[in-house]
Amino acid sequence: MSEPAVPPLFGVHGSLILPRVEILSYNIELKDEDGGFLGDRASKKALAAIFDRARKTVAKGGQDPFGD
C-alpha cells in the first residue's frame, strides 16, 4: 500500500504518515534499564522472574505478598 504524496488532514487507520507524526517502525527494539530488550520481558519465564524478584524484595519484611 503506497502512501499519498500529501498526508491527509486527518489520520487514516494504519497510515504511516499522520498530520504531525511519521511512523518509522512498528517493531523497534527498545532496551530497558538492565540493557535487555523490552520485548524479552513478555515471555512467561521472564514474567515469572519479575514476580520472583518482587516477591523476594517484599518478603524481606514479612509474609510472601503473593501467597504460597
C-alpha positions in Angstrom: 0.0 0.0 0.0 1.6 3.3 -1.0 1.2 6.4 1.0 -0.2 9.6 -0.6 2.3 12.3 -1.5 0.4 14.8 0.7 -0.7 13.4 4.0 -4.4 13.6 4.7 -5.8 16.3 7.1 -6.8 13.6 9.5 -5.1 10.3 10.0 -6.2 7.2 8.2 -6.3 3.9 10.1 -2.9 2.1 9.7 -1.3 5.1 7.9 2.5 5.5 8.3 2.1 9.3 7.8 -0.1 11.3 10.1 -0.6 15.1 10.1 2.2 15.7 12.6 3.8 12.3 13.0 5.7 9.9 10.7 5.9 6.3 11.9 9.3 4.9 11.1 8.7 1.4 12.6 6.0 -0.6 14.3 8.6 -3.0 15.6 11.5 -1.2 17.2 13.9 -2.7 19.6 13.9 -0.7 22.9 16.2 -1.5 25.7 15.2 -1.4 29.4 17.3 -0.2 32.3 19.2 -3.5 32.6 20.3 -3.5 28.9 17.8 -6.2 27.9 15.1 -5.7 25.3 11.6 -4.7 26.4 10.1 -7.5 24.2 12.1 -10.1 26.1 10.1 -9.4 29.3 6.9 -10.5 27.5 7.7 -14.2 27.9 6.1 -16.3 30.6 9.6 -17.2 32.0 10.7 -13.6 32.1 7.4 -12.5 33.8 7.9 -15.2 36.4 11.4 -13.9 37.1 10.0 -10.3 37.6 7.4 -11.6 40.1 10.1 -13.6 41.9 12.3 -10.5 42.3 9.4 -8.5 43.6 8.4 -11.4 45.9 11.9 -11.6 47.4 12.1 -7.9 47.9 8.7 -7.6 49.6 9.0 -10.8 51.6 12.0 -9.5 53.5 9.5 -7.5 55.6 7.3 -10.5 56.5 5.0 -12.8 54.6 5.1 -13.7 50.9 3.0 -11.0 49.1 1.7 -13.5 46.5 0.8 -16.3 48.9 2.0 -19.8 48.5 
